[in-house]
């Protein structure tokens, strides 16, 4: 099975969060509620998308419980 990974728009910010952390998950729900223009994208550190970002954006894991990755200006 393959997953299509689309490039992130320049105006999006990717938030990598620890889905096992209850506080982090609640914080993501808070961000979703107050992001009506959908400027944020969410992923977990173990996802294929995070692996793709780590390679293409030259990021250095490990991440904290919530890590914003700004992809645009």
C-alpha atoms as a printed R data frame, in Angstrom:
   type eleno elety resid chain resno       x      y      z
1  ATOM     1    CA   UNK     A     1   0.000  0.000  0.000
2  ATOM     2    CA   UNK     A     2   1.332  3.436 -0.854
3  ATOM     3    CA   UNK     A     3   0.365  6.817  0.485
4  ATOM     4    CA   UNK     A     4   0.373  9.903 -1.673
5  ATOM     5    CA   UNK     A     5   2.228 12.693  0.087
6  ATOM     6    CA   UNK     A     6   1.232 16.091 -1.202
7  ATOM     7    CA   UNK     A     7   3.512 19.101 -0.784
8  ATOM     8    CA   UNK     A     8   2.382 21.468  1.932
9  ATOM     9    CA   UNK     A     9   1.185 24.855  0.791
10 ATOM    10    CA   UNK     A    10   3.547 27.697  1.632
11 ATOM    11    CA   UNK     A    11   0.993 29.215  3.989
12 ATOM    12    CA   UNK     A    12   0.546 26.064  6.095
13 ATOM    13    CA   UNK     A    13   2.216 25.238  9.374
14 ATOM    14    CA   UNK     A    14   2.658 21.567 10.235
15 ATOM    15    CA   UNK     A    15   2.272 20.639 13.891
16 ATOM    16    CA   UNK     A    16   3.913 17.374 14.956
17 ATOM    17    CA   UNK     A    17   2.341 16.225 18.208
18 ATOM    18    CA   UNK     A    18   2.541 13.266 20.565
19 ATOM    19    CA   UNK     A    19  -0.796 11.508 20.143
20 ATOM    20    CA   UNK     A    20  -0.216  9.426 23.301
21 ATOM    21    CA   UNK     A    21  -0.089 12.587 25.402
22 ATOM    22    CA   UNK     A    22  -3.586 13.560 26.540
23 ATOM    23    CA   UNK     A    23  -2.604 17.187 27.084
24 ATOM    24    CA   UNK     A    24  -1.076 17.379 23.601
25 ATOM    25    CA   UNK     A    25  -4.167 15.853 22.009
26 ATOM    26    CA   UNK     A    26  -6.416 18.320 23.834
27 ATOM    27    CA   UNK     A    27  -4.161 21.169 22.710
28 ATOM    28    CA   UNK     A    28  -4.553 20.005 19.107
29 ATOM    29    CA   UNK     A    29  -8.340 20.018 19.541
30 ATOM    30    CA   UNK     A    30  -8.063 23.579 20.871
31 ATOM    31    CA   UNK     A    31  -5.974 24.612 17.856
32 ATOM    32    CA   UNK     A    32  -8.442 22.982 15.460
33 ATOM    33    CA   UNK     A    33 -11.301 24.870 17.054
34 ATOM    34    CA   UNK     A    34  -9.547 28.227 16.621
35 ATOM    35    CA   UNK     A    35  -8.141 27.630 13.135
36 ATOM    36    CA   UNK     A    36 -11.134 28.460 10.913
37 ATOM    37    CA   UNK     A    37  -8.936 29.124  7.866
38 ATOM    38    CA   UNK     A    38  -7.258 25.707  8.184
39 ATOM    39    CA   UNK     A    39  -3.729 27.080  8.261
40 ATOM    40    CA   UNK     A    40  -2.491 24.225 10.443
41 ATOM    41    CA   UNK     A    41  -1.834 20.607  9.523
42 ATOM    42    CA   UNK     A    42  -1.364 17.953 12.212
43 ATOM    43    CA   UNK     A    43   0.682 14.776 12.225
44 ATOM    44    CA   UNK     A    44   2.353 12.437 14.694
45 ATOM    45    CA   UNK     A    45   6.096 11.691 14.856
46 ATOM    46    CA   UNK     A    46   5.563  8.088 13.727
47 ATOM    47    CA   UNK     A    47   3.570  8.921 10.584
48 ATOM    48    CA   UNK     A    48   4.890  8.553  7.054
49 ATOM    49    CA   UNK     A    49   4.267 12.245  6.516
50 ATOM    50    CA   UNK     A    50   6.523 13.133  9.462
51 ATOM    51    CA   UNK     A    51   9.234 10.873  8.053
52 ATOM    52    CA   UNK     A    52   8.866 12.661  4.733
53 ATOM    53    CA   UNK     A    53   9.140 16.075  6.432
54 ATOM    54    CA   UNK     A    54  12.181 15.027  8.457
55 ATOM    55    CA   UNK     A    55  13.988 13.999  5.275
56 ATOM    56    CA   UNK     A    56  12.936 16.876  3.020
57 ATOM    57    CA   UNK     A    57  13.107 19.705  5.572
58 ATOM    58    CA   UNK     A    58  16.296 18.383  7.222
59 ATOM    59    CA   UNK     A    59  14.695 18.286 10.672
60 ATOM    60    CA   UNK     A    60  16.387 16.743 13.674
61 ATOM    61    CA   UNK     A    61  14.261 14.417 15.834
62 ATOM    62    CA   UNK     A    62  13.391 13.781 18.619
63 ATOM    63    CA   UNK     A    63  10.656 16.341 18.871
64 ATOM    64    CA   UNK     A    64   9.066 17.699 22.013
65 ATOM    65    CA   UNK     A    65   5.453 16.912 22.772
66 ATOM    66    CA   UNK     A    66   4.202 19.567 20.321
67 ATOM    67    CA   UNK     A    67   6.496 20.935 17.606
68 ATOM    68    CA   UNK     A    68   5.372 23.460 14.998
69 ATOM    69    CA   UNK     A    69   7.171 23.262 11.662
70 ATOM    70    CA   UNK     A    70   6.731 26.455  9.642
71 ATOM    71    CA   UNK     A    71   6.867 25.630  5.946
72 ATOM    72    CA   UNK     A    72   6.106 29.062  4.535
73 ATOM    73    CA   UNK     A    73   6.446 32.749  5.324
